[in-house]
Amino acid sequence: MSKKVIVFGVDGLMMPLIQKFAAEGALPHIRTMLEQGAAAELLPFISAWGDVNWVSFLSGQSPGTAWVGQAIPADNARNANLLYQLERNGLRAALVHFPESIAAPAPHFTFSPYWGRAEPCPWELYPPAVFTTRYEARRQARTERSQTLGWPPSSPLAYHDKGLWRPLNTTDEKNLYRLDYPATGKTFLLDCRHATPLIRDGERGTELVPGRWSPWLALGPDDDYGQVRFYPGRYDPEHNDIEIIQSQVTLPGRMASDAQLGKALVGQLGPFISQWAVKAAVQETYIRSTYRDAEDQSLWLADSALYLTHQQGYALWIAVHHLIDESHHLCLGQYDPRSPFYDAAQAPRYEAVMRECYQILDRSIGKIIAAMDDDCTLLLASDHGAVPNEYMCDIHRYLARRGLVTLDAQGRPLAARSQVYLKDERGGLEIFINLAGREAGGIVPAARYEAVTEQVLKALGEWQVLHDGQPRKAVAWALRKADAASVGYWGDHAGDVLFTYNTGFVWGTSRHGEDICPVNAPGANHGPQKPTAETEHSANYGVILAYGAGIRKGYYRDRLQRGPHRMTDPAATIAHLLGMEHDALDGNVIYDFLTRDAAQ
């Protein structure tokens, strides 16, 4: 046997809900990690979202070194980060559904990197969808939002909207429909002439059982064409009221950096899906399909962790599962009493959705615990938590109001006429001076750099809204780049001014043109708020739980007494557990998690 570390990353996992649900008995396997392992909260960097923090978590280096921008990896060898150190020591890492903002070339392995770009994902053949005979009604029922919450400003990120309704194509025969997949030349028939619907593939028929996904069905002669499955929804053929959910269709041959190993994974574990058709939200009729989809994905990840570490010799496996973060965005705003949309009578319904999502995670953790060997350490970790939204902030409109940005008729900044700007790929908390001689088309003379910087800092400090008759500041803190080393930022890629919003304030835009106003729909966020944002029921801190080889039992680090660990500390700890030096990394070994023998 050899030393190995499994990092089951979970987008948005937070300690207040872990502790609540574990105390209720709803999370028996995670409770085992708490009672027989060690746990602490992690302090995120700004922006408190996954891209920045997972890159720092895995690289072991602060954003000033590690993070260039979303989907723009830094040079591992130049930075001498954890992946480079593993390679130097003859060890390999497997990154499965992990943000592509950190590169892992051979000898490491990547599979289905998390896709965060605007263009179509190259390994998605068909997105998940809900086919319906009520397409026009479904389409017309879509909510036209007067606010978008997310970054970049046009992003509806906070709502997790899917928009995946598709019309069912009729045939000449009543209650017989076509499901066409032109990219592969495949057509299935949805036969609704019986008590339960059937998917017909030539002479073969697959019954769609209520509450279950169908078996995977091939779209071609081999796996390279992808596979699809279906989940029955509404089924009232007599009134032409039929809905059927289709899974995402992915292309195994394009998902893996090592095609042979990627095919072996899919051959052994089945297709991997990265998203689902229905939101993890109380009001969704087909939320059970998402629970099953997400659990299958979570168990697939658990199986791949064991296969790649215990059978294929990878020293480190790391992935990120996204269901819990989605449930926070869509439910925390009606569960937490701090939210303006809290209703005590309705809160248990939203709590139940989040609990179900945590239980899905718990079953996957149980699968890993049951099969890991004595030389394996399991880390359950997250990049941030979340807190309820209260106010929307449009930074471009506010800076325009202060004379620092010029907007076009649609409210978009005009770079050539603006003294400052923000970059889409940098998370929305960094302001760049449009400096002549440094920026393409820069308009601010070098002699005015300090004066414009002062204007920005003053403007951010004065941005406020009346809350219950009292002024409440939108911005928690703002720093010059020269002072931003205290929050992990430096180097050519960092903005000239860095800032973060206060608890409950979220970036976005309003159709009505406000620069700050109450949010008009319930929700929760993490990216824009200060990393230390918290309420009595939720927190923006990430988490780390450790169990197995080298980990002391029954230890919890109280951050109020000892402070949180940092997002760069897990990488140094992984290096230590694998017997490697960690001098090139920014983080510290989490010695208080380790047994006396492991700490030496």
LUMZA-788220 format. One record per residue (C-alpha): residue in three letters; residue number from 0; z, x, y. Coordinates in steps of 0.1 Angstrom, whole numbers, always signed. Layout:
> ALA; NUM; Z; X; Y .
...
***
This chain:
> MET; 0; +0; +0; +0 .
> SER; 1; -5; +11; +36 .
> LYS; 2; +10; +0; +69 .
> LYS; 3; -8; -29; +86 .
> VAL; 4; -2; -53; +116 .
> ILE; 5; -14; -89; +118 .
> VAL; 6; -14; -103; +154 .
> PHE; 7; -18; -141; +153 .
> GLY; 8; -26; -147; +190 .
> VAL; 9; -22; -182; +204 .
> ASP; 10; -36; -192; +237 .
> GLY; 11; -8; -206; +259 .
> LEU; 12; +21; -207; +233 .
> MET; 13; +54; -210; +252 .
> MET; 14; +90; -203; +243 .
> PRO; 15; +105; -236; +256 .
> LEU; 16; +85; -257; +232 .
> ILE; 17; +88; -232; +203 .
> GLN; 18; +126; -234; +206 .
> LYS; 19; +126; -272; +210 .
> PHE; 20; +103; -279; +181 .
> ALA; 21; +119; -253; +159 .
> ALA; 22; +154; -267; +166 .
> GLU; 23; +141; -301; +155 .
> GLY; 24; +130; -287; +122 .
> ALA; 25; +93; -293; +130 .
> LEU; 26; +84; -256; +127 .
> PRO; 27; +100; -242; +95 .
> HIS; 28; +79; -211; +93 .
> ILE; 29; +81; -201; +129 .
> ARG; 30; +119; -208; +126 .
> THR; 31; +119; -182; +98 .
> MET; 32; +103; -157; +122 .
> LEU; 33; +131; -165; +148 .
> GLU; 34; +159; -163; +122 .
> GLN; 35; +146; -133; +102 .
> GLY; 36; +127; -115; +128 .
> ALA; 37; +128; -108; +166 .
> ALA; 38; +115; -127; +196 .
> ALA; 39; +111; -123; +234 .
> GLU; 40; +91; -135; +263 .
> LEU; 41; +62; -115; +278 .
> LEU; 42; +55; -112; +315 .
> PRO; 43; +17; -119; +321 .
> PHE; 44; -4; -101; +347 .
> ILE; 45; -23; -121; +374 .
> SER; 46; -44; -140; +368 .
> ALA; 47; -21; -155; +342 .
> TRP; 48; -50; -164; +319 .
> GLY; 49; -63; -151; +286 .
> ASP; 50; -90; -128; +296 .
> VAL; 51; -69; -104; +317 .
> ASN; 52; -38; -106; +295 .
> TRP; 53; -54; -104; +260 .
> VAL; 54; -73; -73; +272 .
> SER; 55; -41; -57; +284 .
> PHE; 56; -22; -68; +253 .
> LEU; 57; -47; -51; +229 .
> SER; 58; -57; -21; +250 .
> GLY; 59; -21; -13; +259 .
> GLN; 60; -32; -7; +295 .
> SER; 61; -27; -26; +328 .
> PRO; 62; -56; -45; +343 .
> GLY; 63; -61; -17; +369 .
> THR; 64; -74; +4; +340 .
> ALA; 65; -83; -20; +312 .
> TRP; 66; -99; -50; +329 .
> VAL; 67; -133; -49; +346 .
> GLY; 68; -140; -86; +346 .
> GLN; 69; -147; -115; +322 .
> ALA; 70; -172; -104; +295 .
> ILE; 71; -174; -69; +310 .
> PRO; 72; -157; -45; +287 .
> ALA; 73; -142; -12; +298 .
> ASP; 74; -150; +21; +281 .
> ASN; 75; -124; +25; +252 .
> ALA; 76; -129; +63; +249 .
> ARG; 77; -127; +69; +286 .
> ASN; 78; -95; +49; +289 .
> ALA; 79; -81; +63; +256 .
> ASN; 80; -68; +28; +248 .
> LEU; 81; -53; +15; +216 .
> LEU; 82; -87; +9; +198 .
> TYR; 83; -97; +45; +207 .
> GLN; 84; -64; +58; +194 .
> LEU; 85; -68; +39; +161 .
> GLU; 86; -103; +54; +157 .
> ARG; 87; -90; +89; +163 .
> ASN; 88; -64; +84; +136 .
> GLY; 89; -89; +71; +111 .
> LEU; 90; -77; +35; +113 .
> ARG; 91; -97; +4; +119 .
> ALA; 92; -91; -29; +138 .
> ALA; 93; -106; -63; +131 .
> LEU; 94; -110; -86; +161 .
> VAL; 95; -117; -122; +150 .
> HIS; 96; -125; -148; +177 .
> PHE; 97; -110; -125; +203 .
> PRO; 98; -122; -123; +240 .
> GLU; 99; -153; -102; +243 .
> SER; 100; -139; -85; +275 .
> ILE; 101; -127; -57; +252 .
> ALA; 102; -153; -40; +231 .
> ALA; 103; -146; -30; +195 .
> PRO; 104; -177; -10; +182 .
> ALA; 105; -177; +6; +147 .
> PRO; 106; -157; +16; +129 .
> HIS; 107; -139; -15; +142 .
> PHE; 108; -151; -50; +132 .
> THR; 109; -157; -81; +154 .
> PHE; 110; -164; -116; +143 .
> SER; 111; -172; -146; +166 .
> PRO; 112; -160; -131; +198 .
> TYR; 113; -146; -158; +222 .
> TRP; 114; -176; -168; +243 .
> GLY; 115; -167; -173; +280 .
> ARG; 116; -201; -170; +297 .
> ALA; 117; -222; -197; +313 .
> GLU; 118; -253; -191; +291 .
> PRO; 119; -255; -206; +255 .
> CYS; 120; -235; -188; +228 .
> PRO; 121; -260; -169; +206 .
> TRP; 122; -242; -178; +174 .
> GLU; 123; -239; -215; +181 .
> LEU; 124; -269; -234; +167 .
> TYR; 125; -256; -268; +176 .
> PRO; 126; -224; -277; +195 .
> PRO; 127; -200; -303; +181 .
> ALA; 128; -210; -338; +190 .
> VAL; 129; -202; -375; +186 .
> PHE; 130; -232; -396; +176 .
> THR; 131; -230; -432; +187 .
> THR; 132; -249; -465; +188 .
> ARG; 133; -230; -472; +221 .
> TYR; 134; -245; -442; +239 .
> GLU; 135; -252; -459; +273 .
> ALA; 136; -218; -474; +274 .
> ARG; 137; -202; -441; +266 .
> ARG; 138; -223; -422; +291 .
> GLN; 139; -216; -447; +319 .
> ALA; 140; -178; -446; +311 .
> ARG; 141; -176; -409; +319 .
> THR; 142; -152; -402; +348 .
> GLU; 143; -167; -388; +379 .
> ARG; 144; -140; -365; +392 .
> SER; 145; -133; -360; +429 .
> GLN; 146; -116; -327; +421 .
> THR; 147; -125; -298; +398 .
> LEU; 148; -96; -275; +388 .
> GLY; 149; -105; -241; +376 .
> TRP; 150; -121; -207; +383 .
> PRO; 151; -149; -202; +392 .
> PRO; 152; -146; -231; +417 .
> SER; 153; -173; -252; +400 .
> SER; 154; -155; -250; +366 .
> PRO; 155; -138; -281; +351 .
> LEU; 156; -117; -257; +330 .
> ALA; 157; -84; -275; +334 .
> TYR; 158; -97; -308; +320 .
> HIS; 159; -112; -294; +287 .
> ASP; 160; -140; -320; +291 .
> LYS; 161; -164; -320; +262 .
> GLY; 162; -193; -342; +272 .
> LEU; 163; -207; -343; +237 .
> TRP; 164; -218; -379; +232 .
> ARG; 165; -253; -382; +215 .
> PRO; 166; -274; -413; +207 .
> LEU; 167; -279; -422; +171 .
> ASN; 168; -317; -422; +163 .
> THR; 169; -328; -454; +146 .
> THR; 170; -353; -456; +118 .
> ASP; 171; -376; -486; +109 .
> GLU; 172; -349; -498; +85 .
> LYS; 173; -318; -516; +98 .
> ASN; 174; -286; -496; +96 .
> LEU; 175; -304; -464; +86 .
> TYR; 176; -303; -436; +112 .
> ARG; 177; -317; -401; +116 .
> LEU; 178; -297; -369; +122 .
> ASP; 179; -323; -343; +131 .
> TYR; 180; -318; -306; +133 .
> PRO; 181; -352; -293; +145 .
> ALA; 182; -341; -257; +147 .
> THR; 183; -339; -256; +109 .
> GLY; 184; -364; -284; +101 .
> LYS; 185; -336; -304; +85 .
> THR; 186; -331; -342; +87 .
> PHE; 187; -302; -362; +72 .
> LEU; 188; -302; -399; +70 .
> LEU; 189; -270; -418; +80 .
> ASP; 190; -269; -448; +56 .
> CYS; 191; -248; -476; +70 .
> ARG; 192; -258; -503; +45 .
> HIS; 193; -227; -499; +24 .
> ALA; 194; -189; -504; +27 .
> THR; 195; -186; -468; +38 .
> PRO; 196; -213; -446; +55 .
> LEU; 197; -233; -421; +35 .
> ILE; 198; -250; -389; +46 .
> ARG; 199; -283; -387; +26 .
> ASP; 200; -300; -355; +19 .
> GLY; 201; -331; -364; -1 .
> GLU; 202; -317; -380; -33 .
> ARG; 203; -282; -368; -28 .
> GLY; 204; -256; -389; -10 .
> THR; 205; -223; -378; +5 .
> GLU; 206; -197; -405; +12 .
> LEU; 207; -179; -402; +45 .
> VAL; 208; -142; -410; +38 .
> PRO; 209; -121; -424; +67 .
> GLY; 210; -98; -398; +81 .
> ARG; 211; -115; -368; +64 .
> TRP; 212; -143; -344; +72 .
> SER; 213; -172; -343; +47 .
> PRO; 214; -179; -312; +26 .
> TRP; 215; -201; -286; +44 .
> LEU; 216; -238; -295; +40 .
> ALA; 217; -265; -268; +42 .
> LEU; 218; -292; -269; +69 .
> GLY; 219; -314; -245; +50 .
> PRO; 220; -319; -225; +18 .
> ASP; 221; -291; -201; +26 .
> ASP; 222; -261; -196; +49 .
> ASP; 223; -282; -180; +77 .
> TYR; 224; -294; -215; +86 .
> GLY; 225; -258; -227; +92 .
> GLN; 226; -238; -256; +77 .
> VAL; 227; -227; -289; +91 .
> ARG; 228; -201; -315; +83 .
> PHE; 229; -193; -350; +95 .
> TYR; 230; -163; -372; +102 .
> PRO; 231; -166; -410; +103 .
> GLY; 232; -154; -429; +134 .
> ARG; 233; -163; -465; +143 .
> TYR; 234; -180; -483; +114 .
> ASP; 235; -191; -519; +121 .
> PRO; 236; -228; -520; +111 .
> GLU; 237; -229; -558; +115 .
> HIS; 238; -224; -554; +152 .
> ASN; 239; -243; -521; +155 .
> ASP; 240; -211; -503; +164 .
> ILE; 241; -211; -469; +147 .
> GLU; 242; -199; -435; +157 .
> ILE; 243; -199; -403; +136 .
> ILE; 244; -185; -369; +146 .
> GLN; 245; -205; -338; +138 .
> SER; 246; -189; -303; +136 .
> GLN; 247; -201; -273; +155 .
> VAL; 248; -229; -254; +136 .
> THR; 249; -226; -216; +138 .
> LEU; 250; -249; -189; +125 .
> PRO; 251; -230; -164; +103 .
> GLY; 252; -257; -137; +106 .
> ARG; 253; -251; -135; +144 .
> MET; 254; -213; -137; +145 .
> ALA; 255; -203; -104; +129 .
> SER; 256; -207; -68; +140 .
> ASP; 257; -210; -59; +103 .
> ALA; 258; -234; -85; +89 .
> GLN; 259; -225; -78; +53 .
> LEU; 260; -188; -82; +59 .
> GLY; 261; -194; -113; +80 .
> LYS; 262; -213; -129; +52 .
> ALA; 263; -186; -120; +28 .
> LEU; 264; -160; -137; +50 .
> VAL; 265; -181; -169; +53 .
> GLY; 266; -189; -168; +16 .
> GLN; 267; -152; -166; +7 .
> LEU; 268; -137; -188; +34 .
> GLY; 269; -165; -211; +45 .
> PRO; 270; -181; -216; +80 .
> PHE; 271; -161; -206; +110 .
> ILE; 272; -160; -230; +140 .
> SER; 273; -149; -220; +175 .
> GLN; 274; -147; -255; +191 .
> TRP; 275; -143; -292; +184 .
> ALA; 276; -159; -324; +197 .
> VAL; 277; -128; -343; +208 .
> LYS; 278; -100; -333; +232 .
> ALA; 279; -64; -329; +220 .
> ALA; 280; -53; -357; +243 .
> VAL; 281; -33; -389; +238 .
> GLN; 282; -61; -413; +249 .
> GLU; 283; -87; -399; +224 .
> THR; 284; -95; -423; +196 .
> TYR; 285; -107; -396; +172 .
> ILE; 286; -79; -370; +179 .
> ARG; 287; -73; -368; +141 .
> SER; 288; -107; -352; +137 .
> THR; 289; -96; -325; +161 .
> TYR; 290; -63; -319; +143 .
> ARG; 291; -82; -314; +111 .
> ASP; 292; -109; -292; +127 .
> ALA; 293; -84; -271; +145 .
> GLU; 294; -62; -267; +114 .
> ASP; 295; -92; -256; +93 .
> GLN; 296; -100; -230; +120 .
> SER; 297; -63; -219; +121 .
> LEU; 298; -61; -216; +83 .
> TRP; 299; -95; -198; +82 .
> LEU; 300; -80; -173; +107 .
> ALA; 301; -49; -168; +85 .
> ASP; 302; -70; -163; +54 .
> SER; 303; -92; -138; +72 .
> ALA; 304; -62; -119; +84 .
> LEU; 305; -49; -114; +49 .
> TYR; 306; -84; -106; +35 .
> LEU; 307; -93; -80; +61 .
> THR; 308; -59; -62; +61 .
> HIS; 309; -48; -65; +25 .
> GLN; 310; -82; -62; +8 .
> GLN; 311; -106; -45; +32 .
> GLY; 312; -82; -19; +46 .
> TYR; 313; -81; -28; +82 .
> ALA; 314; -48; -15; +98 .
> LEU; 315; -49; -41; +126 .
> TRP; 316; -61; -77; +127 .
> ILE; 317; -60; -98; +158 .
> ALA; 318; -73; -133; +168 .
> VAL; 319; -67; -160; +193 .
> HIS; 320; -63; -197; +184 .
> HIS; 321; -69; -222; +213 .
> LEU; 322; -56; -256; +203 .
> ILE; 323; -21; -253; +218 .
> ASP; 324; -34; -243; +252 .
> GLU; 325; -57; -273; +252 .
> SER; 326; -28; -296; +244 .
> HIS; 327; -8; -281; +272 .
> HIS; 328; -36; -287; +297 .
> LEU; 329; -39; -323; +287 .
> CYS; 330; -3; -333; +278 .
> LEU; 331; +22; -311; +296 .
> GLY; 332; +16; -329; +329 .
> GLN; 333; +29; -362; +314 .
> TYR; 334; +57; -346; +294 .
> ASP; 335; +74; -324; +319 .
> PRO; 336; +96; -343; +345 .
> ARG; 337; +85; -318; +372 .
> SER; 338; +50; -333; +371 .
> PRO; 339; +42; -360; +397 .
> PHE; 340; +26; -380; +368 .
> TYR; 341; +57; -380; +346 .
> ASP; 342; +67; -414; +331 .
> ALA; 343; +98; -413; +309 .
> ALA; 344; +85; -442; +288 .
> GLN; 345; +52; -425; +281 .
> ALA; 346; +63; -389; +278 .
> PRO; 347; +71; -391; +240 .
> ARG; 348; +34; -398; +233 .
> TYR; 349; +23; -366; +250 .
> GLU; 350; +52; -346; +234 .
> ALA; 351; +40; -358; +200 .
> VAL; 352; +5; -344; +205 .
> MET; 353; +19; -310; +215 .
> ARG; 354; +43; -311; +186 .
> GLU; 355; +14; -318; +162 .
> CYS; 356; -5; -288; +175 .
> TYR; 357; +25; -265; +171 .
> GLN; 358; +29; -278; +135 .
> ILE; 359; -7; -269; +128 .
> LEU; 360; +0; -234; +139 .
> ASP; 361; +32; -233; +119 .
> ARG; 362; +14; -241; +86 .
> SER; 363; -9; -211; +92 .
> ILE; 364; +20; -188; +99 .
> GLY; 365; +36; -200; +67 .
> LYS; 366; +4; -191; +48 .
> ILE; 367; +5; -155; +62 .
> ILE; 368; +42; -151; +55 .
> ALA; 369; +38; -162; +19 .
> ALA; 370; +11; -137; +11 .
> MET; 371; +19; -106; +33 .
> ASP; 372; +31; -75; +15 .
> ASP; 373; +61; -53; +22 .
> ASP; 374; +41; -29; +44 .
> CYS; 375; +28; -56; +68 .
> THR; 376; +42; -67; +102 .
> LEU; 377; +33; -101; +116 .
> LEU; 378; +33; -107; +153 .
> LEU; 379; +29; -142; +167 .
> ALA; 380; +20; -138; +204 .
> SER; 381; +6; -155; +235 .
> ASP; 382; -10; -145; +267 .
> HIS; 383; +8; -170; +290 .
> GLY; 384; +24; -205; +290 .
> ALA; 385; +18; -233; +315 .
> VAL; 386; +35; -255; +341 .
> PRO; 387; +24; -289; +355 .
> ASN; 388; -1; -291; +384 .
> GLU; 389; +10; -305; +417 .
> TYR; 390; -14; -293; +444 .
> MET; 391; -50; -283; +445 .
> CYS; 392; -60; -253; +466 .
> ASP; 393; -96; -245; +477 .
> ILE; 394; -94; -209; +488 .
> HIS; 395; -129; -208; +502 .
> ARG; 396; -124; -238; +525 .
> TYR; 397; -90; -224; +537 .
> LEU; 398; -105; -190; +545 .
> ALA; 399; -134; -207; +563 .
> ARG; 400; -108; -227; +583 .
> ARG; 401; -93; -193; +593 .
> GLY; 402; -126; -179; +603 .
> LEU; 403; -129; -154; +574 .
> VAL; 404; -156; -172; +554 .
> THR; 405; -187; -191; +563 .
> LEU; 406; -198; -220; +541 .
> ASP; 407; -231; -237; +535 .
> ALA; 408; -236; -274; +537 .
> GLN; 409; -224; -278; +501 .
> GLY; 410; -192; -259; +508 .
> ARG; 411; -203; -227; +491 .
> PRO; 412; -196; -193; +507 .
> LEU; 413; -224; -175; +524 .
> ALA; 414; -218; -138; +515 .
> ALA; 415; -240; -124; +543 .
> ARG; 416; -220; -142; +569 .
> SER; 417; -185; -139; +555 .
> GLN; 418; -159; -113; +563 .
> VAL; 419; -143; -117; +529 .
> TYR; 420; -153; -130; +494 .
> LEU; 421; -140; -135; +459 .
> LYS; 422; -157; -127; +426 .
> ASP; 423; -162; -153; +399 .
> GLU; 424; -155; -128; +371 .
> ARG; 425; -122; -116; +385 .
> GLY; 426; -100; -147; +382 .
> GLY; 427; -98; -161; +417 .
> LEU; 428; -67; -141; +429 .
> GLU; 429; -84; -111; +445 .
> ILE; 430; -100; -111; +479 .
> PHE; 431; -126; -84; +488 .
> ILE; 432; -134; -73; +523 .
> ASN; 433; -172; -75; +529 .
> LEU; 434; -171; -39; +541 .
> ALA; 435; -202; -23; +557 .
> GLY; 436; -213; +7; +537 .
> ARG; 437; -195; -3; +506 .
> GLU; 438; -208; -38; +499 .
> ALA; 439; -245; -47; +496 .
> GLY; 440; -250; -65; +529 .
> GLY; 441; -215; -58; +541 .
> ILE; 442; -208; -69; +577 .
> VAL; 443; -172; -57; +584 .
> PRO; 444; -172; -23; +602 .
> ALA; 445; -149; +3; +587 .
> ALA; 446; -129; +3; +620 .
> ARG; 447; -120; -34; +614 .
> TYR; 448; -110; -31; +577 .
> GLU; 449; -72; -31; +585 .
> ALA; 450; -75; -59; +610 .
> VAL; 451; -94; -81; +586 .
> THR; 452; -69; -73; +558 .
> GLU; 453; -40; -83; +582 .
> GLN; 454; -58; -116; +590 .
> VAL; 455; -61; -123; +552 .
> LEU; 456; -24; -115; +546 .
> LYS; 457; -13; -136; +576 .
> ALA; 458; -35; -166; +565 .
> LEU; 459; -22; -166; +529 .
> GLY; 460; +14; -164; +542 .
> GLU; 461; +8; -195; +564 .
> TRP; 462; -10; -217; +538 .
> GLN; 463; +13; -246; +532 .
> VAL; 464; +16; -283; +525 .
> LEU; 465; +42; -309; +533 .
> HIS; 466; +62; -319; +502 .
> ASP; 467; +87; -346; +506 .
> GLY; 468; +86; -340; +543 .
> GLN; 469; +93; -302; +540 .
> PRO; 470; +67; -274; +542 .
> ARG; 471; +60; -258; +508 .
> LYS; 472; +40; -225; +507 .
> ALA; 473; +9; -224; +485 .
> VAL; 474; +10; -186; +480 .
> ALA; 475; +40; -169; +463 .
> TRP; 476; +30; -134; +473 .
> ALA; 477; +1; -114; +486 .
> LEU; 478; -3; -76; +485 .
> ARG; 479; -27; -50; +498 .
> LYS; 480; -45; -31; +471 .
> ALA; 481; -25; +0; +480 .
> ASP; 482; +7; -20; +470 .
> ALA; 483; -8; -37; +440 .
> ALA; 484; +2; -10; +416 .
> SER; 485; +35; -29; +413 .
> VAL; 486; +16; -57; +395 .
> GLY; 487; -7; -34; +375 .
> TYR; 488; -38; -33; +397 .
> TRP; 489; -56; -2; +411 .
> GLY; 490; -90; +14; +409 .
> ASP; 491; -125; +5; +419 .
> HIS; 492; -126; -30; +404 .
> ALA; 493; -95; -44; +421 .
> GLY; 494; -97; -65; +453 .
> ASP; 495; -85; -54; +487 .
> VAL; 496; -59; -81; +487 .
> LEU; 497; -43; -96; +456 .
> PHE; 498; -22; -128; +457 .
> THR; 499; -9; -155; +435 .
> TYR; 500; -1; -192; +440 .
> ASN; 501; +33; -208; +438 .
> THR; 502; +45; -229; +409 .
> GLY; 503; +25; -261; +406 .
> PHE; 504; -5; -249; +428 .
> VAL; 505; -39; -246; +412 .
> TRP; 506; -73; -234; +423 .
> GLY; 507; -101; -259; +426 .
> THR; 508; -123; -279; +449 .
> SER; 509; -123; -314; +463 .
> ARG; 510; -153; -336; +470 .
> HIS; 511; -135; -348; +501 .
> GLY; 512; -133; -313; +515 .
> GLU; 513; -96; -306; +517 .
> ASP; 514; -84; -270; +514 .
> ILE; 515; -50; -282; +500 .
> CYS; 516; -40; -316; +487 .
> PRO; 517; -21; -332; +458 .
> VAL; 518; -39; -332; +424 .
> ASN; 519; -53; -366; +416 .
> ALA; 520; -50; -364; +378 .
> PRO; 521; -22; -352; +355 .
> GLY; 522; -25; -317; +339 .
> ALA; 523; -10; -283; +336 .
> ASN; 524; -23; -248; +344 .
> HIS; 525; -14; -211; +342 .
> GLY; 526; -41; -189; +356 .
> PRO; 527; -34; -192; +394 .
> GLN; 528; +4; -195; +394 .
> LYS; 529; +28; -166; +396 .
> PRO; 530; +35; -152; +362 .
> THR; 531; +72; -161; +365 .
> ALA; 532; +65; -198; +372 .
> GLU; 533; +87; -221; +352 .
> THR; 534; +104; -255; +352 .
> GLU; 535; +133; -267; +330 .
> HIS; 536; +108; -277; +303 .
> SER; 537; +79; -252; +306 .
> ALA; 538; +72; -217; +316 .
> ASN; 539; +43; -194; +324 .
> TYR; 540; +56; -165; +304 .
> GLY; 541; +39; -154; +272 .
> VAL; 542; +58; -149; +240 .
> ILE; 543; +60; -124; +211 .
> LEU; 544; +77; -130; +177 .
> ALA; 545; +78; -103; +151 .
> TYR; 546; +85; -105; +114 .
> GLY; 547; +82; -82; +84 .
> ALA; 548; +81; -44; +80 .
> GLY; 549; +102; -25; +105 .
> ILE; 550; +115; -56; +123 .
> ARG; 551; +152; -63; +127 .
> LYS; 552; +165; -98; +118 .
> GLY; 553; +178; -125; +140 .
> TYR; 554; +173; -109; +174 .
> TYR; 555; +163; -127; +206 .
> ARG; 556; +159; -108; +239 .
> ASP; 557; +173; -129; +267 .
> ARG; 558; +150; -122; +297 .
> LEU; 559; +176; -136; +322 .
> GLN; 560; +199; -108; +312 .
> ARG; 561; +175; -80; +301 .
> GLY; 562; +142; -90; +316 .
> PRO; 563; +110; -99; +297 .
> HIS; 564; +88; -73; +279 .
> ARG; 565; +55; -66; +295 .
> MET; 566; +20; -76; +283 .
> THR; 567; +12; -39; +276 .
> ASP; 568; +42; -33; +254 .
> PRO; 569; +29; -48; +221 .
> ALA; 570; +0; -23; +219 .
> ALA; 571; +25; +6; +221 .
> THR; 572; +46; -11; +195 .
> ILE; 573; +16; -16; +172 .
> ALA; 574; +8; +21; +176 .
> HIS; 575; +44; +31; +167 .
> LEU; 576; +44; +8; +137 .
> LEU; 577; +12; +24; +124 .
> GLY; 578; +26; +59; +129 .
> MET; 579; +5; +68; +159 .
> GLU; 580; +13; +84; +193 .
> HIS; 581; +11; +61; +223 .
> ASP; 582; +13; +85; +253 .
> ALA; 583; -20; +73; +267 .
> LEU; 584; -9; +37; +268 .
> ASP; 585; +9; +21; +298 .
> GLY; 586; +33; +0; +277 .
> ASN; 587; +66; +9; +261 .
> VAL; 588; +75; +5; +224 .
> ILE; 589; +96; -26; +220 .
> TYR; 590; +124; -7; +204 .
> ASP; 591; +149; -35; +205 .
> PHE; 592; +127; -53; +179 .
> LEU; 593; +128; -25; +154 .
> THR; 594; +151; -16; +126 .
> ARG; 595; +169; +18; +129 .
> ASP; 596; +145; +34; +105 .
> ALA; 597; +114; +20; +121 .
> ALA; 598; +126; +30; +156 .
> GLN; 599; +127; +67; +147 .
***
